[in-house]
Amino acid sequence: MDIPRIGQARKRRIRWTIYGVLCLSAIGGISWYVTKLKPAAPSVERATVWVNTVKRGAIVLDVRGPGTLVPLEIRWVAAQASGRLERRLVEPGTRVKADTVLLELSNPDLQQDVLTAEWDWKSSVSDLADFKVKLEVDDLTAEANISKLESDHNMAKMRLEAQQELAKFGLNADLDVRQARVTAEDLANQIKLQIQLREKNKESIEAQLAIRQRAIDKLRAVYELKRSQLDQLKVRAGVDGVLQEVDVDEGKQVSVGMELARVSNPARLKAQLKIMESQAKDVQIGQVASIDWRNGLIPGHVIRKDPTVQTGTVTVDVALDGDLPHGAIPDLSVDGTIELERLNNVIYVERPTQGQEGSLIGLFRLTPDGREAERVQVKIGRVAVSVVEILSGLKVGDQVILSDMSAYDTTDRIRLN
């Protein structure tokens, strides 16, 4: 027969309870361990990233900007007289001399003005010549009158002497002597007055001639001005060089001062660079520069920095040192690099895709075995075109990824395959 086992149910409950506690403990331990595990690092193909080594040495701080070659000497040819454009004699790209006629204008009113001014001037010259003849006749008449008075005066003195001689012998009256003396003195006074009057007339004549001469000079200046304006209807280059452009079409009416053409000297060029506003603050006159014109480099130096900012850039002019290479022509697109400063014994790396001067950026630094890369915070110092100074976060010999890693901003570690 069956014998009942007292206490077995209680033992089973205790055993299952112990099993449950152990299972819960195991599950909790496993969960805690899992939470402590680092997430799996994403994989990146090493061939797709740009890896560079941190170095120590000398670097050159420089800035770079696009630009064009422009003539150092440019002359804008402006209209010196109004008129209608009749002919364009020279096309852009043609070499010209200073006296080469580029354009021909017409102005009938100006031609009439020239004829009128010439007539007025020559008429005034004729009037002056006639006036001089009249003055000379008047002067000769005055001189003749003085000569006659001097003759009469001499005769009066002779009669006075004769009367005085006769008076000594009592052959004439004393009244005759006094009359002869008065006549001689009166003639002497008339001669003196006529001479003074002639001198005053000469002074008046000089003043009148000066006034008339000034009027003639004025009319002549008007004529020469009109004549010059008529000559300037033939628009000349003014300098030796190449005609770059003509800004007016045939048949168009032009006014005085209107810009008609541009002539430049292709033998003397400069580079005009557009430097970013944030980088242009350190650019100074005289700094060494290099111009890349696609077929080589041209040395130069900074000669001007525009004081204003336009569309976020500053215009910097660079003079080209030495002879221009063959093929360097105006308006050619170039790239320019300006050397700002040379730094010695600094830690540097090639310039990453992100990071400005003085900023703190995150870069992936490779582990010693090169299989993984960890994110580190790097302090950037001064920035050049191709390299940056490292202030903290990296040491010489470290290898860092400089490619754009923005796709991995949420992870601090990657695995390189």
C-alpha positions in Angstrom: 0.0 0.0 0.0 1.0 3.6 -0.5 2.7 5.4 2.3 2.0 9.2 2.4 5.2 11.4 2.2 4.8 14.2 4.6 6.6 17.6 3.7 7.3 16.9 0.0 5.0 19.7 -1.3 6.6 22.2 0.9 10.0 21.2 -0.4 8.9 21.5 -4.0 7.6 25.1 -3.4 10.9 26.1 -1.7 12.9 24.5 -4.6 10.8 26.3 -7.3 11.1 29.5 -5.3 14.9 29.2 -5.3 14.9 28.4 -9.0 12.8 31.5 -9.7 15.0 33.8 -7.6 18.1 32.4 -9.4 16.5 33.0 -12.8 15.5 36.5 -11.9 19.0 37.2 -10.6 20.5 35.8 -13.8 18.2 37.9 -15.9 19.1 41.0 -13.9 22.8 40.3 -14.1 22.7 39.8 -17.8 20.6 42.9 -18.3 23.1 45.0 -16.2 26.0 43.5 -18.1 24.3 44.3 -21.4 23.7 47.9 -20.4 27.4 48.3 -19.6 28.5 47.1 -23.0 29.5 49.7 -25.5 27.4 49.9 -28.7 29.0 48.2 -31.7 31.2 50.8 -33.6 30.1 51.5 -37.2 32.5 50.3 -39.9 34.1 52.7 -42.4 36.2 51.7 -45.4 39.7 53.2 -44.8 40.1 53.9 -48.5 37.2 56.3 -48.4 38.6 58.6 -45.6 41.5 61.1 -45.6 44.1 60.3 -43.0 46.9 62.7 -42.1 49.7 62.7 -39.5 50.3 65.5 -37.0 53.7 67.1 -37.5 55.9 69.7 -35.9 57.8 72.3 -37.9 57.5 75.6 -39.8 54.3 76.6 -41.5 53.3 79.6 -43.7 50.1 81.4 -42.8 48.5 82.5 -46.0 45.1 83.4 -47.6 43.8 82.5 -51.0 41.2 84.1 -53.3 40.1 84.0 -56.9 40.6 87.0 -59.2 41.4 88.3 -62.6 44.4 89.9 -64.4 43.6 93.6 -65.1 45.6 96.3 -66.8 47.7 98.4 -64.4 47.2 101.4 -66.8 43.7 101.9 -68.1 42.5 105.0 -70.0 38.8 105.7 -70.4 38.4 107.7 -73.6 35.6 110.3 -73.0 33.9 112.6 -75.5 35.3 116.1 -75.4 32.6 117.5 -77.6 29.0 116.5 -78.2 27.9 115.0 -81.5 26.6 112.0 -83.4 28.7 109.0 -83.9 29.3 108.5 -87.6 31.9 105.8 -87.8 33.8 103.2 -85.6 37.2 102.9 -87.2 38.8 100.4 -84.8 37.4 97.3 -83.2 38.3 95.9 -79.7 41.5 93.9 -79.5 43.4 96.1 -82.0 46.7 97.6 -81.0 46.6 101.4 -81.2 48.9 104.4 -80.9 48.2 107.5 -78.9 47.1 109.4 -82.1 45.0 106.6 -83.6 41.5 107.8 -84.4 39.0 105.4 -82.9 35.7 107.1 -83.6 34.4 109.9 -85.8 31.6 112.3 -84.6 29.7 115.0 -86.5 28.3 118.2 -85.2 27.1 120.9 -87.7 26.4 123.4 -85.0 30.0 123.2 -83.8 31.3 123.7 -87.3 29.3 126.9 -87.6 30.5 128.0 -84.2 34.1 127.6 -85.3 33.5 129.7 -88.4 31.8 132.4 -86.4 34.5 132.4 -83.7 37.2 132.6 -86.4 35.5 135.6 -88.1 35.1 137.4 -84.8 38.8 136.9 -83.9 40.1 138.0 -87.3 37.8 141.0 -87.4 39.1 142.1 -84.0 42.7 141.7 -85.3 41.9 143.9 -88.3 40.2 146.5 -86.1 43.3 146.6 -83.9 45.6 147.1 -86.9 43.4 150.0 -88.1 43.3 151.5 -84.6 47.1 151.4 -84.4 47.4 153.2 -87.8 45.1 156.0 -86.5 47.1 156.3 -83.3 50.3 156.5 -85.3 48.8 159.3 -87.5 47.7 161.2 -84.4 51.1 160.8 -82.8 52.8 162.1 -86.0 50.4 165.1 -86.1 51.3 165.9 -82.4 55.0 165.5 -83.3 54.6 167.9 -86.3 52.8 170.5 -84.1 55.6 170.3 -81.5 58.2 170.7 -84.3 56.3 173.8 -85.6 56.2 175.3 -82.1 59.9 174.6 -81.6 60.5 176.4 -85.0 58.4 179.3 -84.0 60.1 179.4 -80.6 63.5 179.5 -82.2 62.4 182.4 -84.5 60.9 184.2 -81.4 64.2 183.8 -79.6 66.1 185.2 -82.6 63.7 188.2 -82.8 64.2 188.8 -79.0 67.9 188.8 -79.4 67.6 191.2 -82.3 65.4 193.6 -80.4 67.7 193.4 -77.4 70.7 194.4 -79.6 68.8 197.3 -81.2 67.7 198.4 -77.7 71.3 198.7 -76.7 71.8 201.4 -79.4 68.4 203.0 -78.7 67.0 202.0 -82.1 63.7 200.6 -80.8 61.3 201.0 -78.0 61.5 199.0 -74.8 58.0 197.7 -75.5 59.2 195.9 -78.6 61.7 194.0 -76.4 59.1 193.0 -73.9 56.7 191.8 -76.6 59.4 189.7 -78.2 60.3 188.1 -74.8 56.6 187.3 -74.0 56.2 185.7 -77.4 59.3 183.5 -76.9 58.2 182.5 -73.4 54.7 181.7 -74.6 56.0 179.4 -77.3 58.3 177.7 -74.9 55.3 177.0 -72.5 53.3 175.7 -75.5 56.1 173.3 -76.4 56.3 172.0 -72.9 52.5 171.5 -72.7 52.4 169.8 -76.1 55.2 167.4 -75.0 53.4 166.5 -71.8 50.1 166.1 -73.7 51.9 163.7 -76.1 53.3 161.6 -73.2 49.8 161.4 -71.6 48.4 160.4 -75.0 51.0 157.6 -75.3 50.0 156.3 -71.8 46.3 156.4 -72.9 47.2 154.7 -76.1 49.0 151.8 -74.3 46.0 151.3 -72.1 43.6 151.3 -75.0 45.9 148.8 -76.9 46.0 146.5 -73.9 42.2 146.5 -73.6 41.8 145.7 -77.3 44.6 143.1 -77.1 42.8 141.3 -74.2 39.6 141.3 -76.2 41.4 139.8 -79.2 43.1 137.2 -76.9 39.7 136.3 -75.6 38.2 135.9 -79.0 41.2 133.9 -80.1 40.8 131.6 -77.1 37.2 131.0 -77.9 38.1 130.2 -81.5 40.9 127.8 -80.4 38.5 126.1 -78.0 35.9 125.7 -80.7 38.6 124.5 -83.1 39.9 122.0 -80.5 36.4 120.7 -80.0 36.0 120.3 -83.7 39.2 118.4 -83.9 38.1 116.2 -81.0 35.2 115.0 -83.0 37.8 112.6 -84.2 38.2 110.6 -81.0 41.8 109.4 -80.5 43.2 106.7 -78.2 45.4 109.1 -76.2 47.9 106.3 -75.2 49.7 103.4 -76.8 48.0 100.0 -76.0 45.1 97.8 -76.9 41.6 98.9 -77.5 39.6 96.8 -75.0 36.0 98.0 -75.6 33.8 100.6 -77.3 30.7 101.5 -75.4 28.7 103.4 -78.1 27.0 102.4 -81.3 27.0 104.2 -84.7 24.3 106.7 -85.0 24.0 107.4 -81.3 24.1 110.9 -79.9 26.9 111.4 -77.3 27.4 114.3 -74.8 30.5 115.9 -73.4 32.2 113.6 -70.8 30.4 110.5 -71.9 32.8 107.4 -71.8 33.2 106.0 -75.3 36.0 103.5 -75.2 38.7 101.9 -73.0 42.4 101.5 -73.9 44.8 99.5 -71.8 48.5 98.6 -71.8 48.6 94.8 -72.0 52.3 94.8 -71.1 51.6 96.0 -67.6 49.1 93.9 -65.6 48.1 93.4 -62.0 46.1 90.7 -60.3 42.8 91.8 -58.6 41.9 89.2 -55.9 38.7 88.7 -53.9 39.7 87.8 -50.3 37.1 86.7 -47.8 36.3 89.4 -45.3 37.3 87.3 -42.3 40.7 86.5 -43.8 41.5 89.9 -45.3 42.1 91.6 -41.9 45.7 90.4 -41.8 46.6 91.4 -45.4 49.1 94.3 -45.5 50.8 96.3 -48.3 54.1 94.8 -49.4 53.3 91.1 -48.5 54.6 88.5 -50.8 52.0 86.9 -53.1 51.9 84.2 -55.8 49.5 84.2 -58.7 48.4 80.9 -60.3 47.3 81.6 -63.9 46.6 77.9 -64.7 49.9 77.5 -66.7 52.3 78.4 -63.9 52.9 80.8 -61.0 53.7 84.5 -61.2 55.4 86.1 -58.2 54.1 89.4 -56.9 53.4 91.6 -53.9 50.4 93.4 -52.5 50.1 97.0 -53.6 46.6 98.0 -52.5 43.8 96.8 -50.2 40.3 98.1 -50.7 39.0 99.7 -47.5 35.4 98.6 -48.2 33.8 95.2 -48.1 31.6 94.1 -51.0 29.5 91.0 -51.0 31.6 89.6 -48.2 35.0 90.0 -49.9 37.7 92.6 -49.9 39.5 93.5 -53.2 43.3 93.2 -53.0 45.6 94.4 -55.8 48.8 92.4 -56.4 51.6 93.8 -58.6 53.3 91.1 -60.8 57.1 91.0 -60.4 59.3 90.3 -63.4 58.3 89.8 -67.0 54.8 88.5 -67.8 54.7 85.0 -69.2 53.4 84.4 -72.7 49.6 84.1 -72.6 48.9 86.3 -69.6 46.3 88.7 -70.9 43.7 91.1 -69.3 40.6 89.6 -67.8 42.2 86.1 -67.4 40.9 84.2 -64.4 43.5 83.5 -61.8 43.9 82.3 -58.2 46.1 84.2 -55.8 47.9 83.3 -52.5 49.2 85.9 -50.1 51.8 85.0 -47.5 50.8 86.6 -44.2 53.3 85.2 -41.7 55.8 82.3 -41.2 55.5 80.3 -37.9 58.4 78.1 -36.7 58.3 75.1 -34.4 54.5 74.6 -34.2 52.4 71.5 -34.2 50.2 71.3 -37.3 48.2 69.1 -39.5 46.7 69.5 -42.9 43.5 71.6 -42.9 40.4 69.6 -42.2 37.1 70.1 -43.9 35.8 72.0 -40.9 37.1 74.4 -38.3 37.9 78.1 -38.1 40.7 79.9 -36.3 40.4 79.6 -32.6 37.6 77.0 -32.7 37.2 73.6 -30.9 36.3 70.7 -33.2 36.0 67.0 -33.0 38.3 64.8 -35.0 38.7 61.0 -35.1 42.2 59.9 -34.0 43.4 56.5 -35.0 44.3 53.9 -32.4 47.9 52.6 -32.4 46.9 49.5 -34.3 45.1 51.6 -36.9 41.9 49.4 -36.8 39.7 51.9 -35.0 39.4 55.7 -34.5 38.2 57.6 -31.4 36.8 61.1 -31.3 38.9 63.7 -29.6 38.4 67.4 -29.0 41.0 69.5 -30.9 41.7 73.2 -30.3 42.5 75.0 -33.6 45.0 77.9 -33.6 45.9 80.0 -36.7 44.7 78.8 -40.0 46.5 78.8 -43.4 45.3 77.8 -46.8 46.4 74.1 -46.5 47.4 73.6 -42.8 46.2 74.5 -39.4 48.0 75.0 -36.1 47.1 72.6 -33.3 46.9 74.1 -29.8 45.7 71.1 -27.9 44.1 67.7 -28.3 46.7 66.1 -30.5 50.4 65.4 -30.3 53.1 64.8 -32.9 52.7 61.5 -34.7 49.0 61.1 -34.1 47.0 60.1 -37.2 43.6 61.8 -37.6 40.8 61.6 -40.1 40.4 65.0 -41.9 37.5 64.0 -44.1 33.9 65.2 -43.5 32.7 62.8 -40.8 29.4 64.6 -40.0 27.5 61.4 -40.7 29.1 60.0 -37.5 28.3 62.8 -35.2 26.3 60.5 -32.9 29.2 58.1 -32.3 32.6 58.6 -30.6 34.2 55.5 -32.2 34.4 53.9 -35.6 36.0 50.8 -37.0 38.2 51.0 -40.0 38.1 48.1 -42.5 
